[in-house]
Amino acid sequence: MTPTSIAWNRFGLGGRPQDQLPDDPQRWLLDQLDRYDPRPAGIASQPSSTEAIEGYLSIRNIRRMARESNAEDRGREQVQEVRQTVRRNYLQAVAARGQQAIESDAPFAERMVHFWSNHFAVSVQKNQVRGMAGSHEFEAIRPNVMGNFRDMLRSAVLHPAMFIYLDQFQSTGPNSQVSVRRRRRGRDEAGLNENLAREILELHTLGAQGGYTQTDVTEFARALTGWTVAGISRARRAQTLPNGSAWANYLHEPGSRTVMGQTYRQDGHEQSLAILDTIAKHPSTAKHVATKLARHFAGDEPPETMVARLEKTFLESEGNLPSLYRAIVESPEAWTVEPVKFRTPWEWSIAILRATGGSGMNARRFTRMQQELGQVPWGPPSPQGYPDTANNWAAPDALIRRVEVAAQIAALSREGDVPALARHLFQDGLNDSTATWISRAESPEQGLALLLSSPEMMRR
Amino acid sequence: MLNRRNFVLSSILAGGATLALPHKALAQAATSKRLLFVLQRGAADGLATLAPVADPQFDALRGAFAEDYDGVGLIDGLFALHPSYEKIGALFQQKQALFIQAVASSYRERSHFEGQNVIESGGAKAYSVRDGWLNRLLGLLPANDVRALALSPSIPLAMQGPQSVSSYAPTSLPGADEDLMARVGRIYESDPELGALFAEAQKTRAMAGDTQMRNLRDAEKVGGLAASLMSGADGASVMMIESNGWDSHAGQRGQFSRQARQLDALLAAYQQGMTNEWKDTLVIVATEFGRTVKLNGTNGSDHGTGSAALLLGGTVAGGKVIADWPGLRQSDLFEGRDLNPTASLESVLAGAVSGHFGLDPELAMRTLFPERTSPAAEGLIRL
């Protein structure tokens, strides 16, 4: 790969026909850190987090009212109607994300949005999350991508979509005011759910080998009790926050907590914020984040030298994200000439759409395409997010699906001079065999399908 | 009072003694044999799968959930199979199903991702072995007649490795024309990785034919599809299906029933489709770990340790439960919260596949689970 091709493809989201070859590929990447727009028009027009949660809330309400008035058939119809709206909003959010990725002049910065959104994954595989998944990325991730890891952590995990995805919204302190009262009245006890606490420690911050124990998970889960989502019955007397989450002190487990040897005596929500702040700057977090970033840019087996450099940058800059991006761009390990990554389905699909000047697809078709390729936005199989290594994506059926999509996209395009486009996108990195087969194609459409399916396009 | 009952025990018990029994020689390895591995991702609750309803602690621990087993026949005077597992129950009656209770891999922590990594890679620790135990199993089988297939677009870790594995899943994408496919194939000729993947994909697609399916959502159809891809002379000998959605942190009663019904429907259709081959078939259903014995505050259960594994098929020495029942009293539990594992999942897997394919069990254990020292379990497969 040429330096330009590395900048466009490995760091960016793929070259476009109109892109000028940058004089200084590194500078072109670093300039994007200033150019990045956290709230472009197509994304600003999407429902806010508080609007996005309404579908979920109204389904809950409809169901409750239907139960109380024995009108469950009518209730089901109404739920179906709301579901359609939720589904439409989801498709719009996916399309807005796609459009931003395809049209952005700061594709390296947009790649970081995708990276962090996947690091703090929520998933529409839990249906209740569907309406809110877009708002999580747009409001919790995007504004923090050029900020600090600590702030991103706070807004990503203390968001209604995350609370619902990882069951936090119904977690209750066993000795909270509510639990004590329920016990006195002989009612069923509500209780602790440790799902969010565990995934924050394992996936978002310290990493599985980050040095915490089951006791730390439980203690952290106790500290997190009180966080829930606004608008549900248990949050009736809670303090509502602008992102649609809520703090209900009466659900919070009273007392001090000890997590990884440190004791937190704060009252209320200050306690969990203090724990988050501590783990955000923990050396294990630095290592975990550095490893994932190095893997994303320098190969599935991240070079230790680069991991160490990023780790150091993370700690010295206290989690300043642009400092990390700069360190990545300036890492020689990320500029090896041979491709180091097999593109994930999302990366490949965005690259071919950038190469062909846009999708020409409506939201539904675009989303369907992502589903068939295997990486629909905000739909990973687990809180771990989508995998970032070739062995998970380079597979027989997955490859043939890409060729089928390539044929579809080529049919929608009006590209005339495919050999020139191929040369423009990959410069001297274009293989002879690819160039030859493109030149022999029976039509520009077929030539374009070949370019989009080519080995050069599959890797970065 | 029921306590520490002695059930059918074998070397399956971690650290137990091995009985030296004759085994079929490697050379006789019968390639007509079929293996389907179903991985339940998300930690399926073994205490819901095979509920120890006669254990004195069970009702108190599981509350209303225990009602699901009312009227279900007892196995060994202790267990009841979840009623959603109708077909599996019938196979058990026909001695074509065997259940292993209180089983776990060597993993003792509670991360799904590490737990799945261990059960898929076959390492003793997460991320210590790079490829999958099913791929290493392929290396022990006669190369010429073995085809392995993942029923998904991509290849799960358990099947990743040097042996060639195909992948397939129905899609709603319109097919590309043959001329384009041929030309793409020519471009990939100069790229060994893509070339191999592409050739494999085309072969599997041709075999699947026109399924009329657009995805893998309908469990019954998936079972039928799996059978069609494993039947006949060209059928795959080894297949893996991933079953997602077992992580029941909240509202477990409904979620588990739904999941179990789906899995049961899949396996029923699979068995039906495997008409001639069923007698040579082994199905293994396993999960990364179990769930907490006690329910949590949101009518679900959290990540635990011991769970249940199921073996089904014509070669299974079925009709029994293998369990060294650890009990459910507080002092019986692992770390005071989970079902204490008394059997090794790796031993079960190695014992089952070596018996099934006629492999030397020691070689199988050593190859599939190189970091484990316990012997392969015996008595799982009809000799």
Chai-1 contact restraints between the chains, C-beta under 6 A:
chainA,res_idxA,chainB,res_idxB,connection_type,confidence,min_distance_angstrom,max_distance_angstrom,comment,restraint_id
A,D167,B,H249,contact,1.0,0.0,6.0,A-B,restraint_1
A,D167,B,A250,contact,1.0,0.0,6.0,A-B,restraint_2
A,Q170,B,T298,contact,1.0,0.0,6.0,A-B,restraint_3
A,T172,B,G297,contact,1.0,0.0,6.0,A-B,restraint_4
A,A190,B,G297,contact,1.0,0.0,6.0,A-B,restraint_5
A,G191,B,N296,contact,1.0,0.0,6.0,A-B,restraint_6
A,G191,B,G297,contact,1.0,0.0,6.0,A-B,restraint_7
A,L192,B,G297,contact,1.0,0.0,6.0,A-B,restraint_8
A,N193,B,H249,contact,1.0,0.0,6.0,A-B,restraint_9
A,N193,B,N296,contact,1.0,0.0,6.0,A-B,restraint_10
A,N193,B,T298,contact,1.0,0.0,6.0,A-B,restraint_11
A,E194,B,D302,contact,1.0,0.0,6.0,A-B,restraint_12
A,N195,B,H249,contact,1.0,0.0,6.0,A-B,restraint_13
A,E202,B,S111,contact,1.0,0.0,6.0,A-B,restraint_14
A,A208,B,S111,contact,1.0,0.0,6.0,A-B,restraint_15
A,A208,B,E114,contact,1.0,0.0,6.0,A-B,restraint_16
A,E372,B,T171,contact,1.0,0.0,6.0,A-B,restraint_17
A,E372,B,L173,contact,1.0,0.0,6.0,A-B,restraint_18
A,G374,B,P153,contact,1.0,0.0,6.0,A-B,restraint_19
A,P381,B,N244,contact,1.0,0.0,6.0,A-B,restraint_20
A,Q384,B,F113,contact,1.0,0.0,6.0,A-B,restraint_21
A,N391,B,Q160,contact,1.0,0.0,6.0,A-B,restraint_22
A,N392,B,S154,contact,1.0,0.0,6.0,A-B,restraint_23
A,W393,B,S154,contact,1.0,0.0,6.0,A-B,restraint_24
A,A395,B,S154,contact,1.0,0.0,6.0,A-B,restraint_25
A,A395,B,I155,contact,1.0,0.0,6.0,A-B,restraint_26
A,A395,B,S167,contact,1.0,0.0,6.0,A-B,restraint_27
A,P396,B,S166,contact,1.0,0.0,6.0,A-B,restraint_28
A,P396,B,S167,contact,1.0,0.0,6.0,A-B,restraint_29
A,P396,B,L197,contact,1.0,0.0,6.0,A-B,restraint_30
A,P396,B,E200,contact,1.0,0.0,6.0,A-B,restraint_31
A,P396,B,A201,contact,1.0,0.0,6.0,A-B,restraint_32
A,D397,B,P153,contact,1.0,0.0,6.0,A-B,restraint_33
A,D397,B,S167,contact,1.0,0.0,6.0,A-B,restraint_34
A,D397,B,Y168,contact,1.0,0.0,6.0,A-B,restraint_35
A,D397,B,A169,contact,1.0,0.0,6.0,A-B,restraint_36
A,D397,B,A201,contact,1.0,0.0,6.0,A-B,restraint_37
A,A398,B,P153,contact,1.0,0.0,6.0,A-B,restraint_38
A,A398,B,S154,contact,1.0,0.0,6.0,A-B,restraint_39
A,L399,B,L197,contact,1.0,0.0,6.0,A-B,restraint_40
A,L399,B,F198,contact,1.0,0.0,6.0,A-B,restraint_41
A,L399,B,A201,contact,1.0,0.0,6.0,A-B,restraint_42
A,I400,B,A201,contact,1.0,0.0,6.0,A-B,restraint_43
A,R401,B,T171,contact,1.0,0.0,6.0,A-B,restraint_44
A,R401,B,L173,contact,1.0,0.0,6.0,A-B,restraint_45
A,V403,B,A176,contact,1.0,0.0,6.0,A-B,restraint_46
A,V403,B,V184,contact,1.0,0.0,6.0,A-B,restraint_47
A,E404,B,L173,contact,1.0,0.0,6.0,A-B,restraint_48
A,E404,B,A176,contact,1.0,0.0,6.0,A-B,restraint_49
A,A407,B,A176,contact,1.0,0.0,6.0,A-B,restraint_50
A,A407,B,L180,contact,1.0,0.0,6.0,A-B,restraint_51
A,S433,B,I187,contact,1.0,0.0,6.0,A-B,restraint_52
A,S433,B,S190,contact,1.0,0.0,6.0,A-B,restraint_53
A,T434,B,I187,contact,1.0,0.0,6.0,A-B,restraint_54
A,W437,B,R183,contact,1.0,0.0,6.0,A-B,restraint_55
A,W437,B,I187,contact,1.0,0.0,6.0,A-B,restraint_56
A,Q446,B,L180,contact,1.0,0.0,6.0,A-B,restraint_57
A,A449,B,L180,contact,1.0,0.0,6.0,A-B,restraint_58
A,S453,B,V184,contact,1.0,0.0,6.0,A-B,restraint_59
A,P455,B,D191,contact,1.0,0.0,6.0,A-B,restraint_60
A,P455,B,L194,contact,1.0,0.0,6.0,A-B,restraint_61
